[in-house]
């Protein structure tokens, strides 16, 4: 049997998932000044919005990790990407801080068990000799590049150079996740 490039594709998709996760996660910090300006939010209210993400991220890690093991990583990971992308889009459509808190929570729930799922993929597709390096590259390198990309793509390019309204930029990034 000839070797295939399937593992390389799996690795590339895992890196893309990690990159997209951090790209989406870090965009909120870039619109906080706009929320303060538009909605006159204080630091306590911004902190509560951050807690919406953190609370749901924490609460859903274990149940969605079990779901990934029971139902399969392909199905659950795809579902999580859809959920978090819709949650990101809902940020732009939120008319109240409660709606924005729920959108933050949906983003957190959708992202909660992604790395557990990516670790499961790693165990299924990569031999132990390269697994740690592969996981480190996916989680640390690709993820941190995603965080940096949020500043470059979202903050500098879309909001800065193109002067795109932040809501439109959120919809664009949500569409990227759904695609």
Secondary structure, 3 states (H helix, E strand, C coil): CCCCCHHHHHHHHHHHHHHHHHHHHHHHHHHHHHHHHHHCCCHHHHHHHHHHHHHHHHHHHHHHHHHHHHHCHHHHHHHHHHHHHHHHHHHHHCCCHHHHHHHHHHHHHHHCCHHHHHHHHHHHHCCHHHHHHHHHHHHHHHHHHHHHHHHHHHHHHHHHHCCCCHHHHHHHHHHHHHC
